[in-house]
């Protein structure tokens, strides 16, 4: 298993993982529309700001990824990074997501982040446990933050400090 920073050449594999996760039966992703084209995914990759990165997990092919992004454009929140993690269903529960997040924490510190936030759908019990196992704790719940069709779901904000107080 190789964990490394993504390059433009990885966009197709990232798109495949993301679309698989979005389209899987009983998906609890906040994302509901798959990426339509490789050009769209490359456009997202090119839009990443200086302190935003994607890490991939690779076993021959890309089997998962995690990303860190600026949680807010407000300058007084520049110390906070948002995270999202996606792993192919066929290789889940093998420690890939955990390894991605452990590597992301090291990278986040070098990029100057002090706190990480993950937004997880309340119905996504597996995702909530995953982030808790990675050192995140629930810090808030946003009622009816997600609307898929006519169905609402809450978002649980999960936070993890990277510094000691």
GROMACS elastic network, one bead per residue, 0.5 to 0.9 nm:
[ bonds ]
;  ai    aj funct       b0    kb
    1    57     6  0.66542   500
    1    58     6  0.57571   500
    1    59     6  0.52063   500
    1    60     6  0.84249   500
    1    96     6  0.83230   500
    2    56     6  0.79205   500
    2    57     6  0.56726   500
    2    58     6  0.51234   500
    2    59     6  0.66395   500
    2    60     6  0.88636   500
    3    55     6  0.66547   500
    3    56     6  0.55639   500
    3    58     6  0.64197   500
    3    65     6  0.87715   500
    3    99     6  0.78039   500
    3   100     6  0.66782   500
    3   103     6  0.76035   500
    4    54     6  0.85770   500
    4    55     6  0.54412   500
    4    56     6  0.55971   500
    4    57     6  0.68877   500
    4    58     6  0.81791   500
    4   100     6  0.88683   500
    4   103     6  0.85799   500
    5    53     6  0.71718   500
    5    54     6  0.59210   500
    5    56     6  0.62012   500
    6     9     6  0.78802   500
    6    10     6  0.59732   500
    6    11     6  0.79967   500
    6    14     6  0.87630   500
    6    53     6  0.76155   500
    6    54     6  0.54636   500
    6    55     6  0.53573   500
    6    56     6  0.58551   500
    6    65     6  0.86962   500
    7    10     6  0.54517   500
    7    11     6  0.73838   500
    7    45     6  0.83957   500
    7    54     6  0.84025   500
    8    11     6  0.56306   500
    8    12     6  0.87485   500
    8    42     6  0.67283   500
    8    45     6  0.69058   500
    8    46     6  0.81618   500
    9    12     6  0.72637   500
    9    13     6  0.85427   500
    9    42     6  0.89396   500
   10    13     6  0.54772   500
   10    14     6  0.61815   500
   10    15     6  0.86123   500
   10    56     6  0.83479   500
   10    62     6  0.79167   500
   11    14     6  0.50336   500
   11    15     6  0.59796   500
   11    16     6  0.85569   500
   11    38     6  0.69600   500
   11    39     6  0.89525   500
   11    41     6  0.60629   500
   11    42     6  0.60567   500
   11    45     6  0.74872   500
   12    15     6  0.50850   500
   12    16     6  0.62376   500
   12    17     6  0.88098   500
   12    37     6  0.89074   500
   12    38     6  0.60920   500
   12    41     6  0.75695   500
   12    42     6  0.84402   500
   13    16     6  0.50329   500
   13    17     6  0.63277   500
   13    18     6  0.86018   500
   13    61     6  0.70907   500
   13    62     6  0.54291   500
   13    63     6  0.79684   500
   13    64     6  0.88211   500
   14    17     6  0.52431   500
   14    18     6  0.61087   500
   14    19     6  0.85336   500
   14    41     6  0.81974   500
   14    56     6  0.77732   500
   14    62     6  0.68064   500
   14    63     6  0.83203   500
   14    64     6  0.74417   500
   14    65     6  0.69368   500
   15    18     6  0.50774   500
   15    19     6  0.59300   500
   15    20     6  0.83568   500
   15    34     6  0.83637   500
   15    35     6  0.65771   500
   15    37     6  0.83886   500
   15    38     6  0.73356   500
   15    41     6  0.65045   500
   16    19     6  0.52837   500
   16    20     6  0.60155   500
   16    21     6  0.85865   500
   16    35     6  0.87570   500
   16    62     6  0.84954   500
   16    63     6  0.89803   500
   17    20     6  0.51873   500
   17    21     6  0.62363   500
   17    22     6  0.86602   500
   17    62     6  0.74007   500
   17    63     6  0.65446   500
   17    64     6  0.62924   500
   17    65     6  0.78746   500
   17    86     6  0.69938   500
   17    87     6  0.67664   500
   17    88     6  0.58554   500
   18    21     6  0.52190   500
   18    22     6  0.61465   500
   18    23     6  0.85877   500
   18    34     6  0.73853   500
   18    35     6  0.78084   500
   18    64     6  0.83934   500
   18    65     6  0.85750   500
   18    86     6  0.65531   500
   18    87     6  0.81814   500
   18    88     6  0.82581   500
   19    22     6  0.50094   500
   19    23     6  0.59389   500
   19    24     6  0.83244   500
   19    33     6  0.81431   500
   19    35     6  0.64363   500
   20    23     6  0.53054   500
   20    24     6  0.58836   500
   20    34     6  0.83510   500
   20    88     6  0.69302   500
   20    89     6  0.81303   500
   21    24     6  0.53812   500
   21    25     6  0.88139   500
   21    27     6  0.68066   500
   21    28     6  0.89175   500
   21    29     6  0.74936   500
   21    86     6  0.68760   500
   21    87     6  0.74050   500
   21    88     6  0.65435   500
   21    89     6  0.72616   500
   22    25     6  0.86291   500
   22    27     6  0.61919   500
   22    28     6  0.80397   500
   22    29     6  0.61356   500
   22    30     6  0.84665   500
   22    31     6  0.63334   500
   22    32     6  0.58309   500
   22    33     6  0.70832   500
   22    34     6  0.63326   500
   23    26     6  0.85520   500
   23    27     6  0.67903   500
   23    32     6  0.75021   500
   23    33     6  0.81786   500
   23    34     6  0.72190   500
   24    27     6  0.53941   500
   24    89     6  0.82739   500
   27    30     6  0.87978   500
   27    32     6  0.86893   500
   27   124     6  0.83217   500
   28    31     6  0.83679   500
   28    32     6  0.89350   500
   28   120     6  0.85765   500
   28   121     6  0.65492   500
   28   122     6  0.87349   500
   28   123     6  0.67067   500
   28   124     6  0.54186   500
   28   127     6  0.85944   500
   29    32     6  0.68625   500
   29   120     6  0.79272   500
   29   121     6  0.71067   500
   29   124     6  0.78435   500
   30   119     6  0.86084   500
   30   120     6  0.76604   500
   30   121     6  0.66968   500
   30   146     6  0.68891   500
   30   147     6  0.88762   500
   30   148     6  0.86486   500
   30   155     6  0.88256   500
   31    34     6  0.77737   500
   32   148     6  0.77320   500
   33    36     6  0.83119   500
   34    37     6  0.89992   500
   35    38     6  0.77899   500
   35    40     6  0.67304   500
   35    41     6  0.67046   500
   36    39     6  0.84140   500
   36    40     6  0.66743   500
   36    41     6  0.82055   500
   37    40     6  0.51875   500
   37    41     6  0.65950   500
   37    42     6  0.87314   500
   38    41     6  0.50854   500
   38    42     6  0.60997   500
   38    43     6  0.84773   500
   39    42     6  0.50062   500
   39    43     6  0.60311   500
   39    44     6  0.86660   500
   40    44     6  0.63989   500
   40    45     6  0.87609   500
   41    44     6  0.50956   500
   41    45     6  0.62995   500
   41    46     6  0.87121   500
   42    46     6  0.61438   500
   42    47     6  0.85606   500
   43    46     6  0.51133   500
   43    47     6  0.62077   500
   44    47     6  0.50372   500
   44    48     6  0.67532   500
   45    48     6  0.56225   500
   45    53     6  0.88217   500
   45    54     6  0.85465   500
   46    49     6  0.83196   500
   48    51     6  0.79101   500
   48    52     6  0.55576   500
   48    53     6  0.70082   500
   48    69     6  0.78312   500
   49    52     6  0.52382   500
   49    53     6  0.81142   500
   49    69     6  0.79129   500
   49    70     6  0.82377   500
   50    53     6  0.81365   500
   50   111     6  0.89365   500
   51    68     6  0.80408   500
   51    69     6  0.69988   500
   51    70     6  0.72686   500
   51    81     6  0.89926   500
   51   108     6  0.85099   500
   51   111     6  0.59429   500
   51   112     6  0.82376   500
   51   113     6  0.88622   500
   52    67     6  0.74122   500
   52    68     6  0.54111   500
   52    70     6  0.66673   500
   52    81     6  0.85293   500
   52   111     6  0.84832   500
   53    66     6  0.84930   500
   53    67     6  0.56285   500
   53    68     6  0.54515   500
   53    69     6  0.68181   500
   53   104     6  0.89813   500
   53   107     6  0.87803   500
   54    65     6  0.68006   500
   54    66     6  0.57715   500
   54    68     6  0.65258   500
   54    69     6  0.87857   500
   54   104     6  0.87644   500
   55    64     6  0.85540   500
   55    65     6  0.54768   500
   55    66     6  0.53771   500
   55    67     6  0.61359   500
   55    68     6  0.85929   500
   55   100     6  0.69887   500
   55   103     6  0.82023   500
   55   104     6  0.72348   500
   56    62     6  0.65712   500
   56    63     6  0.76662   500
   56    64     6  0.58309   500
   56    66     6  0.65841   500
   56    67     6  0.86732   500
   56   100     6  0.73282   500
   57    61     6  0.84310   500
   57    62     6  0.57551   500
   57    63     6  0.57241   500
   57    64     6  0.50558   500
   57    65     6  0.58215   500
   57    66     6  0.85774   500
   57    87     6  0.85634   500
   57    96     6  0.70215   500
   57    97     6  0.84570   500
   57    99     6  0.84848   500
   57   100     6  0.68091   500
   58    61     6  0.53907   500
   58    63     6  0.57195   500
   58    64     6  0.72464   500
   58    65     6  0.88225   500
   59    62     6  0.63757   500
   59    63     6  0.67752   500
   60    63     6  0.86322   500
   62    65     6  0.77638   500
   62    88     6  0.89088   500
   63    86     6  0.86016   500
   63    87     6  0.59784   500
   63    88     6  0.55680   500
   63    90     6  0.87547   500
   63    91     6  0.72904   500
   63    96     6  0.84149   500
   64    85     6  0.75524   500
   64    86     6  0.54480   500
   64    88     6  0.60021   500
   64    91     6  0.87538   500
   64    96     6  0.73242   500
   64    97     6  0.73037   500
   64   100     6  0.81451   500
   65    84     6  0.83847   500
   65    85     6  0.58461   500
   65    86     6  0.54890   500
   65    87     6  0.64797   500
   65    97     6  0.78474   500
   65   100     6  0.69531   500
   66    83     6  0.69357   500
   66    84     6  0.55110   500
   66    86     6  0.62832   500
   66    87     6  0.85566   500
   66    97     6  0.79397   500
   66   100     6  0.63790   500
   66   101     6  0.71031   500
   66   104     6  0.75419   500
   67    82     6  0.79898   500
   67    83     6  0.55148   500
   67    84     6  0.55565   500
   67    85     6  0.66347   500
   67   104     6  0.78164   500
   68    71     6  0.85608   500
   68    81     6  0.60362   500
   68    82     6  0.55085   500
   68    84     6  0.70128   500
   68   104     6  0.75850   500
   68   108     6  0.74861   500
   68   116     6  0.84597   500
   69    72     6  0.86859   500
   69    80     6  0.87646   500
   69    81     6  0.54621   500
   69    82     6  0.51386   500
   69    83     6  0.65270   500
   69    84     6  0.88667   500
   70    73     6  0.68203   500
   70    77     6  0.84964   500
   70    78     6  0.67943   500
   70    79     6  0.83964   500
   70    80     6  0.66673   500
   70    82     6  0.59571   500
   70    83     6  0.89211   500
   71    74     6  0.88061   500
   71    77     6  0.74884   500
   71    78     6  0.75972   500
   71    79     6  0.87082   500
   71    80     6  0.57526   500
   71    83     6  0.83256   500
   71   116     6  0.83217   500
   71   117     6  0.74235   500
   72    75     6  0.77823   500
   72    76     6  0.88879   500
   72    77     6  0.61545   500
   72    78     6  0.69716   500
   72    80     6  0.75621   500
   72    81     6  0.80048   500
   72    82     6  0.84019   500
   73    76     6  0.86959   500
   73    77     6  0.73966   500
   73    78     6  0.73210   500
   74    77     6  0.55460   500
   74    78     6  0.68454   500
   75    78     6  0.51725   500
   75    79     6  0.85542   500
   76    79     6  0.75670   500
   77    80     6  0.56336   500
   77    81     6  0.86628   500
   78    81     6  0.75432   500
   78   112     6  0.86043   500
   78   113     6  0.74579   500
   79   112     6  0.66174   500
   79   114     6  0.52485   500
   79   115     6  0.63856   500
   79   116     6  0.86012   500
   80   112     6  0.89557   500
   80   113     6  0.57022   500
   80   114     6  0.61613   500
   80   116     6  0.56295   500
   80   117     6  0.71283   500
   81   108     6  0.77094   500
   81   113     6  0.61730   500
   81   114     6  0.79237   500
   81   115     6  0.62916   500
   81   117     6  0.61692   500
   81   118     6  0.87182   500
   82   115     6  0.86344   500
   82   116     6  0.56535   500
   82   118     6  0.58052   500
   82   119     6  0.80626   500
   83   101     6  0.89416   500
   83   104     6  0.88712   500
   83   116     6  0.67067   500
   83   117     6  0.60934   500
   83   118     6  0.52145   500
   83   119     6  0.79607   500
   84   117     6  0.88755   500
   84   118     6  0.63447   500
   84   119     6  0.78271   500
   84   120     6  0.88871   500
   85    97     6  0.69030   500
   85   100     6  0.80433   500
   85   101     6  0.79370   500
   86    97     6  0.74938   500
   87    90     6  0.83918   500
   87    91     6  0.70788   500
   87    92     6  0.62977   500
   87    96     6  0.73858   500
   87    97     6  0.65210   500
   88    91     6  0.57243   500
   88    92     6  0.64361   500
   89    92     6  0.53317   500
   89    93     6  0.88652   500
   91    94     6  0.62950   500
   91    95     6  0.88798   500
   91    96     6  0.77713   500
   92    95     6  0.73635   500
   92    96     6  0.70714   500
   92    97     6  0.77015   500
   93    96     6  0.74301   500
   93    97     6  0.81295   500
   94    97     6  0.80493   500
   94    98     6  0.87395   500
   95    98     6  0.51456   500
   95    99     6  0.60796   500
   95   100     6  0.85729   500
   96    99     6  0.51308   500
   96   100     6  0.61300   500
   96   101     6  0.86371   500
   97   100     6  0.50190   500
   97   101     6  0.61717   500
   97   102     6  0.85938   500
   97   130     6  0.80816   500
   97   134     6  0.89873   500
   98   101     6  0.51180   500
   98   102     6  0.60829   500
   98   103     6  0.85764   500
   98   130     6  0.78624   500
   98   131     6  0.87092   500
   98   133     6  0.80777   500
   98   134     6  0.64273   500
   99   102     6  0.50903   500
   99   103     6  0.61975   500
   99   104     6  0.84667   500
  100   103     6  0.52807   500
  100   104     6  0.60810   500
  100   105     6  0.87603   500
  101   105     6  0.61079   500
  101   106     6  0.87427   500
  101   131     6  0.89869   500
  101   134     6  0.70134   500
  102   105     6  0.52808   500
  102   106     6  0.67519   500
  102   107     6  0.89271   500
  102   134     6  0.76420   500
  103   106     6  0.53384   500
  103   107     6  0.63829   500
  103   108     6  0.86426   500
  104   108     6  0.58530   500
  104   109     6  0.85596   500
  105   109     6  0.63073   500
  105   110     6  0.88018   500
  105   113     6  0.89885   500
  105   116     6  0.84655   500
  105   162     6  0.75044   500
  106   109     6  0.53825   500
  106   110     6  0.65905   500
  106   111     6  0.88831   500
  107   110     6  0.51688   500
  107   111     6  0.62676   500
  107   112     6  0.88335   500
  107   113     6  0.88908   500
  108   111     6  0.50351   500
  108   112     6  0.64056   500
  108   113     6  0.53132   500
  108   114     6  0.77477   500
  108   115     6  0.86556   500
  108   116     6  0.82905   500
  108   162     6  0.84300   500
  109   112     6  0.51645   500
  109   113     6  0.52982   500
  109   114     6  0.66543   500
  109   115     6  0.89658   500
  109   162     6  0.70720   500
  109   163     6  0.87580   500
  110   113     6  0.74976   500
  113   116     6  0.73883   500
  113   162     6  0.75065   500
  114   160     6  0.86718   500
  114   161     6  0.60768   500
  114   163     6  0.57813   500
  115   159     6  0.70087   500
  115   160     6  0.56401   500
  115   162     6  0.54297   500
  115   163     6  0.75484   500
  116   136     6  0.82524   500
  116   158     6  0.81987   500
  116   159     6  0.56198   500
  116   160     6  0.51624   500
  116   161     6  0.64118   500
  116   162     6  0.74802   500
  117   136     6  0.80571   500
  117   157     6  0.66475   500
  117   158     6  0.55357   500
  117   160     6  0.65548   500
  117   161     6  0.89281   500
  118   131     6  0.78348   500
  118   136     6  0.82214   500
  118   156     6  0.81767   500
  118   157     6  0.58677   500
  118   158     6  0.50514   500
  118   159     6  0.64733   500
  118   160     6  0.87324   500
  119   155     6  0.61052   500
  119   156     6  0.58487   500
  119   158     6  0.62838   500
  119   159     6  0.89097   500
  120   123     6  0.83835   500
  120   124     6  0.67441   500
  120   125     6  0.88819   500
  120   127     6  0.66111   500
  120   128     6  0.64929   500
  120   131     6  0.88374   500
  120   154     6  0.84735   500
  120   155     6  0.54415   500
  120   156     6  0.52247   500
  120   157     6  0.64544   500
  120   158     6  0.73428   500
  121   124     6  0.52480   500
  121   125     6  0.81945   500
  121   127     6  0.80086   500
  121   128     6  0.80486   500
  121   145     6  0.88428   500
  121   146     6  0.78239   500
  121   153     6  0.66896   500
  121   154     6  0.58809   500
  121   156     6  0.60605   500
  121   157     6  0.87897   500
  122   125     6  0.68156   500
  122   127     6  0.88777   500
  122   128     6  0.76094   500
  122   141     6  0.83185   500
  122   153     6  0.67299   500
  122   154     6  0.53574   500
  122   155     6  0.54329   500
  122   156     6  0.57389   500
  123   126     6  0.87214   500
  123   127     6  0.88927   500
  123   128     6  0.87974   500
  123   153     6  0.72287   500
  123   154     6  0.77960   500
  123   155     6  0.86369   500
  124   127     6  0.52645   500
  124   128     6  0.62679   500
  124   129     6  0.87674   500
  125   128     6  0.50659   500
  125   129     6  0.62128   500
  125   130     6  0.84856   500
  126   129     6  0.52173   500
  126   130     6  0.60316   500
  126   131     6  0.87558   500
  127   131     6  0.62645   500
  127   132     6  0.85471   500
  128   131     6  0.54257   500
  128   132     6  0.62219   500
  128   133     6  0.86489   500
  128   136     6  0.89262   500
  128   137     6  0.89921   500
  128   138     6  0.85057   500
  128   156     6  0.80860   500
  128   158     6  0.80432   500
  129   132     6  0.50038   500
  129   133     6  0.60407   500
  129   134     6  0.85716   500
  130   133     6  0.51462   500
  130   134     6  0.63584   500
  130   136     6  0.87929   500
  131   135     6  0.65049   500
  131   136     6  0.53088   500
  131   137     6  0.76166   500
  131   158     6  0.72725   500
  131   159     6  0.88449   500
  132   135     6  0.52246   500
  132   137     6  0.57634   500
  132   138     6  0.80377   500
  132   158     6  0.79556   500
  133   136     6  0.71457   500
  134   160     6  0.86799   500
  135   159     6  0.83385   500
  135   160     6  0.62052   500
  135   161     6  0.86727   500
  136   158     6  0.55578   500
  136   159     6  0.50076   500
  136   161     6  0.80736   500
  137   157     6  0.82417   500
  137   158     6  0.51107   500
  137   159     6  0.53538   500
  137   160     6  0.64709   500
  138   141     6  0.79207   500
  138   156     6  0.64804   500
  138   157     6  0.57473   500
  138   159     6  0.63332   500
  139   156     6  0.75326   500
  139   157     6  0.56440   500
  139   158     6  0.56936   500
  139   159     6  0.62577   500
  140   155     6  0.83487   500
  140   156     6  0.59302   500
  140   157     6  0.51766   500
  140   158     6  0.74155   500
  141   154     6  0.67173   500
  141   155     6  0.56679   500
  141   157     6  0.60367   500
  142   145     6  0.57120   500
  142   146     6  0.89654   500
  142   153     6  0.89053   500
  142   154     6  0.55015   500
  142   155     6  0.50744   500
  142   156     6  0.63958   500
  142   157     6  0.76878   500
  143   146     6  0.83306   500
  143   152     6  0.85220   500
  143   153     6  0.70973   500
  143   155     6  0.67309   500
  143   156     6  0.87964   500
  144   147     6  0.69745   500
  144   151     6  0.88438   500
  144   152     6  0.51131   500
  144   155     6  0.75087   500
  145   152     6  0.71297   500
  145   153     6  0.62674   500
  145   154     6  0.53060   500
  145   155     6  0.59776   500
  146   151     6  0.81246   500
  146   152     6  0.54690   500
  146   153     6  0.50216   500
  146   154     6  0.61965   500
  146   155     6  0.70695   500
  147   150     6  0.65665   500
  147   151     6  0.55389   500
  147   153     6  0.64173   500
  147   154     6  0.89719   500
  148   151     6  0.52897   500
  148   152     6  0.64198   500
  148   153     6  0.81462   500
  149   152     6  0.81914   500
  161   164     6  0.75106   500
